[in-house]
Amino acid sequence: MTAYVVLQQRKSEPNSSSASAGGWFIVGPPVESVSAEAAIRKAVDGDKGGTYVAVPVRSWAPVTVTVETKRTLKLV
């Protein structure tokens, strides 16, 4: 068995002023299952439709990105 993180895609509302209204959100704690499809079946309530994805916990590796800009002055 493999542990999976299950995520649900939520679309932003056209009239929503919140920038975080859309995107992917974790559905509960990690689920032990034999496949991604079975993990989604376990994690999702039978009455909820939508778009879901299951990612093995061993592959779940969030990365923090920072941007650095170097300003250079060249005299010719």
Steps between C-alpha positions, in 0.01 A plus 500: 500500500605856434406821682343764271426870540165572331434847359186660362501772235281798577428755233487867596165671477473768229379761752745401775746767611718248685811390309513172695147390410620258230773236495573157649416417860587196713203277584558367852802305627707264281317180398652149488396328177613267222454760221435869440145428385427296814645780716265753340204266558595472870561873552198641315150500644265323258287814453785731395586531133795688359855459378740309725859374488689263730877536543712245687632651824852392402468725190347793687789745517395865519774738387546857619613735225666837555601750235824695521577787265849641465531857375813564292630837384736488199696800385612499137 
